[in-house]
Amino acid sequence: MTLLPTDPPLRIAVVVGNPKPGSRTLAAATHVARELAGAEPDLVVDLATVGPALLDWSSLQVADLVGAVGDADLVVVASPTYKSSYTGLLKLFLDRFDSGTGLPHLAVPMLLGSGPAHALAAEVHLRPLLTELGATVPGRSLYVLDATYDDPAVYTAWLEQARPFVKAYAAARMAVAR
């Protein structure tokens, strides 16, 4: 079951904090966005390609990315699990967003990890940061094992729980737009 295209369409963004460009984390996050939206994301930010600009607080490139991500209706925010949490690369980017208003729409916290021992890391570490930035999280956070990231079946139960929230948001947005 897919939700979109809606009229007006939801703007979907993916932000990935894996230090390796083109990572499994990127593939998994893009898959989740596509399954929630029924289309390719409008914006994909692979932070590994942004590099040192994240350390430059005057970087217009990073400011533009922050603005575009903040304008998205749904943002999938993904990272590999490092030291039982998300990466510093992702933290550098998310530190640019204003508290309470920087991510004013829906956000999906998502981590990939090597084993089940870190399954709560997205819920305990990434979700609170996203809500601090103003995001509404549609259901529980998503944790995916690295070994199964490319198996669509591992996302099915989570997607079935998250879709009603996203569908309700899309319907409310359509009602306001009319």
NORCOR-V382309 format. One record per pair of residues at least 24 apart in sequence whose C-alpha atoms are under 10 Angstrom apart, sorted by the first residue. I is the first residue (numbers start at 1). J is the second residue. D is the distance in Angstrom with one decimal. If there is no record, write none. Layout:
# NORCOR-V382309
i: [I:I]
j: [J:J]
d: [D:D]
This chain:
# NORCOR-V382309
i: [1:1:1:1:1:1:1:2:2:2:2:2:2:2:2:2:3:3:3:3:3:3:3:3:3:3:3:3:3:4:4:4:4:4:4:4:4:5:5:5:5:6:6:6:6:6:6:6:7:7:7:7:7:7:7:8:8:8:8:8:8:8:9:9:9:9:9:9:10:10:10:10:10:10:10:10:10:10:10:11:11:11:11:11:11:11:11:11:11:11:12:12:12:12:12:12:12:12:12:12:12:12:12:12:12:12:12:13:13:13:13:13:13:13:13:13:13:13:13:13:13:13:13:13:14:14:14:14:14:14:14:14:14:14:14:14:14:14:14:15:15:15:15:15:15:15:15:15:15:15:15:15:15:15:16:16:16:16:16:16:16:16:16:16:16:16:16:16:16:16:17:17:17:17:17:17:17:17:17:17:17:17:17:17:17:17:17:17:18:18:18:18:18:18:18:18:18:18:18:18:18:18:18:19:19:19:19:19:19:19:19:19:19:19:19:20:20:20:20:21:21:21:21:21:22:22:22:22:23:23:23:24:24:24:24:24:24:24:25:25:25:25:25:25:25:25:25:25:25:25:25:26:26:26:26:27:27:28:28:28:28:28:28:28:28:28:28:28:28:28:28:29:29:29:29:29:29:29:29:29:29:29:29:30:30:31:31:31:31:31:32:32:32:32:32:32:32:32:32:33:33:33:33:33:35:35:35:35:35:36:36:36:36:36:36:36:36:36:37:37:37:37:37:41:41:41:41:42:42:42:43:43:43:43:44:44:44:45:45:46:46:47:47:47:47:48:48:50:50:51:52:53:54:54:54:54:54:54:54:54:55:55:55:57:62:62:63:63:63:65:65:66:66:66:66:66:66:66:66:67:67:67:67:69:69:69:70:70:70:70:70:70:70:70:70:70:71:71:71:71:72:72:72:72:72:73:73:73:73:73:73:73:73:73:73:74:74:74:74:74:74:74:74:74:74:74:74:74:75:75:75:75:75:75:75:75:76:76:76:76:76:76:77:77:77:77:77:77:77:77:78:78:78:78:78:78:78:78:78:79:79:79:79:79:79:79:79:80:80:80:80:80:80:80:80:80:80:81:81:81:81:81:81:81:81:81:81:81:81:81:81:82:82:82:82:82:83:83:84:84:84:84:84:84:84:84:84:84:85:85:85:85:85:85:85:85:85:85:86:86:86:86:86:86:86:87:90:91:91:94:94:94:95:95:96:97:97:97:97:98:98:98:99:99:99:99:99:99:99:100:100:100:100:100:100:101:101:101:101:101:102:102:102:102:102:102:103:103:103:103:103:103:103:104:104:104:104:104:104:105:105:105:105:105:105:105:106:106:106:106:106:106:106:106:106:106:107:107:107:107:107:107:107:107:107:108:108:108:108:108:108:108:108:108:109:109:109:109:109:109:109:110:110:110:110:110:111:111:111:111:111:111:112:112:112:112:112:112:112:112:113:113:113:113:113:113:113:114:114:114:114:114:115:115:115:115:115:116:116:116:118:118:118:119:119:119:136:137:137:137:138:138:138:138:138:138:139:139:139:139]
j: [35:36:37:38:159:160:163:34:35:36:37:38:39:159:163:167:34:35:36:37:38:39:163:164:166:167:168:170:171:34:35:36:37:38:39:167:170:37:38:39:170:37:38:167:170:171:173:174:170:171:173:174:175:177:178:170:171:173:174:175:177:178:37:39:73:170:173:174:37:41:42:72:73:74:166:169:170:173:174:37:41:42:43:68:69:71:72:73:74:75:36:37:39:40:41:42:43:44:69:71:72:73:74:75:76:106:107:40:41:42:43:44:45:68:69:70:71:72:73:74:75:76:77:107:41:42:43:44:45:46:69:72:74:75:76:77:78:107:108:43:44:45:46:47:65:69:75:76:77:78:79:90:93:94:44:45:46:47:48:76:77:78:79:80:87:89:90:93:110:111:45:46:47:48:77:78:79:80:86:87:88:89:90:91:92:93:94:111:46:47:48:49:78:79:80:81:82:86:87:88:89:90:112:46:47:48:49:50:51:79:80:87:88:89:90:46:47:48:49:46:47:48:49:50:46:47:48:49:48:79:80:79:80:112:146:147:149:150:77:78:79:80:81:110:111:112:113:144:146:149:150:77:78:79:80:149:150:76:78:79:110:111:112:144:146:148:149:150:151:152:155:75:76:77:78:79:108:109:110:111:112:142:149:76:78:76:149:150:152:155:76:108:110:142:152:155:156:158:159:74:75:76:77:108:152:155:156:159:163:74:76:159:160:162:163:164:166:167:74:163:166:167:170:72:74:75:76:68:69:72:68:69:72:75:69:75:76:69:77:78:90:89:90:92:93:89:90:89:93:89:89:93:89:90:91:92:93:94:95:96:89:92:93:96:93:96:93:96:97:93:96:93:94:95:96:97:98:102:103:96:97:102:103:97:102:103:97:98:101:102:103:104:105:133:134:135:102:103:104:105:103:104:105:106:107:103:104:105:106:107:135:166:169:170:173:103:104:105:106:107:108:135:136:137:138:166:169:170:103:105:106:107:108:109:135:137:106:107:108:109:110:142:107:108:109:110:111:126:127:130:108:109:110:111:112:122:126:142:143:109:110:111:112:113:122:126:143:110:111:112:113:114:122:143:144:145:146:110:111:112:113:114:115:118:119:121:122:143:144:145:146:111:112:113:118:121:118:121:111:113:117:118:119:120:121:122:124:125:111:113:118:120:121:122:123:124:125:126:110:111:112:121:122:125:126:111:126:126:129:129:130:133:129:133:133:130:132:133:134:132:133:134:129:130:131:132:133:134:135:130:131:132:133:134:135:131:132:133:134:135:130:131:132:133:134:135:130:131:132:133:134:135:136:130:131:133:134:135:136:131:133:134:135:136:137:169:130:131:134:135:136:137:138:165:166:169:131:134:135:136:137:138:139:141:166:135:136:137:138:139:140:141:142:162:137:138:139:140:141:142:143:140:141:142:143:144:141:142:143:144:145:146:142:143:144:145:146:147:148:149:143:144:145:146:147:148:149:144:145:146:147:148:143:144:145:146:147:143:144:145:143:144:145:143:144:145:165:162:165:166:162:163:164:165:166:169:163:164:165:166]
d: [8.2:8.7:9.9:8.4:9.3:8.5:8.5:8.8:6.4:6.3:6.4:5.0:8.8:9.8:8.1:9.2:10.0:8.4:6.5:5.7:6.0:9.2:7.6:9.1:8.0:6.2:9.9:8.4:10.0:9.6:9.5:8.0:5.2:5.1:7.1:8.7:8.6:7.2:6.7:7.3:9.8:8.9:9.6:9.5:7.1:8.3:9.6:7.7:8.8:9.2:9.2:6.5:9.9:8.9:9.7:8.7:9.8:8.1:6.3:9.9:7.5:9.3:9.0:10.0:9.3:8.1:9.3:8.6:7.7:9.5:9.1:7.6:5.7:7.3:9.7:9.3:6.8:8.4:9.3:9.0:7.5:6.2:8.3:9.6:9.3:7.8:4.9:5.1:6.5:8.6:9.3:7.4:9.0:8.1:4.9:5.3:6.6:8.7:8.5:9.2:5.6:6.1:5.0:5.9:8.0:9.6:9.8:9.4:5.6:5.9:4.6:5.7:7.7:8.3:6.2:9.1:9.1:6.0:8.0:6.3:4.7:6.4:8.5:9.3:6.9:8.4:6.3:4.7:6.0:8.1:8.1:9.4:8.5:5.5:4.7:6.1:7.7:9.5:9.4:8.4:6.1:4.7:6.2:7.2:9.7:8.0:7.1:6.2:4.9:6.2:8.5:8.3:9.3:9.7:8.0:6.2:5.1:5.9:8.1:8.2:6.1:4.8:5.7:8.7:9.7:9.0:7.1:9.9:9.4:9.7:8.7:6.8:5.4:6.9:8.0:6.3:4.8:7.4:7.7:6.2:7.9:5.5:4.3:8.1:9.2:8.4:9.8:9.8:7.6:7.0:6.3:9.8:8.0:5.5:6.0:9.2:9.7:8.9:7.0:9.3:7.3:7.6:9.9:8.7:7.2:4.8:8.5:9.9:8.7:9.1:9.0:8.1:9.2:6.9:9.0:8.8:8.8:5.8:8.5:6.5:7.7:5.1:6.3:9.7:7.4:10.0:8.4:9.0:9.3:9.8:9.4:9.7:8.8:8.4:7.6:9.8:7.0:8.1:9.9:6.6:6.3:6.4:9.9:8.9:7.8:6.5:9.5:9.3:8.3:8.0:10.0:9.8:7.5:8.4:9.6:8.1:7.9:10.0:8.5:10.0:9.1:9.5:8.4:8.5:9.4:9.7:5.9:6.9:9.4:9.3:9.4:9.7:6.3:7.5:6.2:8.9:9.3:9.7:7.5:9.1:9.5:10.0:9.4:8.0:9.5:9.9:9.5:8.8:8.4:9.1:7.6:9.2:9.4:9.7:9.3:7.7:9.9:9.7:7.9:8.3:7.9:6.4:9.9:9.1:9.7:9.2:9.5:7.6:9.0:9.2:9.9:7.2:9.5:8.1:6.4:9.9:7.4:8.9:9.0:9.1:8.7:9.3:9.9:10.0:9.4:9.2:9.6:9.8:9.9:8.6:7.9:7.7:8.6:9.2:9.1:9.6:9.5:8.6:9.6:9.9:9.9:7.1:7.3:9.7:8.0:7.9:9.5:9.8:9.8:8.7:10.0:9.9:8.1:9.6:9.9:6.4:6.4:10.0:9.8:9.1:9.7:7.4:8.9:8.3:8.0:8.5:9.7:7.9:9.4:9.2:10.0:7.9:8.3:9.9:7.0:6.8:9.9:8.4:9.3:9.8:8.7:8.6:9.5:9.5:8.9:7.7:7.8:9.6:8.6:5.8:5.0:7.0:8.1:9.7:10.0:9.6:8.8:7.7:8.0:8.2:8.2:8.7:7.2:8.3:9.3:8.9:8.1:5.3:6.0:8.3:9.9:9.6:8.8:8.7:9.2:9.2:9.5:6.3:4.6:5.5:7.7:9.2:9.4:9.5:9.6:8.2:9.5:9.8:8.5:8.1:6.3:4.6:6.2:8.7:9.1:9.7:8.6:5.7:4.6:6.4:7.1:10.0:6.9:5.9:5.2:6.0:8.4:8.7:9.6:8.7:8.1:6.2:4.6:5.5:7.8:9.1:9.0:9.1:9.5:8.7:6.6:5.0:6.5:9.0:9.1:9.3:9.9:8.5:5.4:4.7:6.0:9.0:10.0:9.6:9.4:9.7:8.6:9.5:5.9:5.8:5.1:8.0:9.8:7.6:9.4:7.6:8.5:9.3:10.0:9.9:9.8:9.5:9.4:8.2:9.6:9.7:9.2:9.6:10.0:9.0:8.8:6.0:9.1:8.9:6.0:9.0:9.7:8.6:8.3:9.8:8.2:9.4:5.6:7.1:9.8:8.5:6.1:7.5:9.2:7.2:9.3:8.0:7.7:7.5:6.8:9.9:9.9:9.5:9.2:8.4:8.4:8.4:9.5:9.2:9.9:9.8:9.8:6.7:9.5:9.0:6.2:8.5:9.2:9.2:8.8:5.8:4.4:6.6:9.8:9.3:7.6:5.7:4.6:4.1:7.9:9.6:8.6:5.9:4.9:7.9:9.2:9.9:8.9:5.2:6.2:8.0:7.4:8.2:8.9:5.4:5.1:5.0:8.5:9.7:9.1:7.5:5.0:5.1:7.5:9.9:9.9:7.4:5.2:6.0:8.6:9.0:9.4:9.5:8.9:5.5:4.8:5.7:6.7:9.2:7.9:8.3:8.5:9.3:5.7:6.1:5.2:7.2:9.9:9.6:10.0:8.9:8.5:5.8:6.9:8.4:8.4:6.5:7.5:9.2:7.6:9.5:9.9:8.3:5.2:6.2:8.5:9.6:6.0:4.6:5.7:7.8:8.3:6.5:5.0:6.4:8.6:9.5:8.5:5.7:4.8:5.6:5.7:9.3:9.6:7.7:7.4:6.4:5.0:5.4:8.6:10.0:9.5:8.6:5.6:5.4:7.1:9.7:9.9:8.9:6.1:7.9:8.8:8.7:8.7:7.3:8.3:9.9:9.5:5.7:7.9:8.7:9.9:9.1:8.9:9.6:5.6:8.1:8.5:5.4:6.7:9.3:9.1:9.4:7.4:9.6]
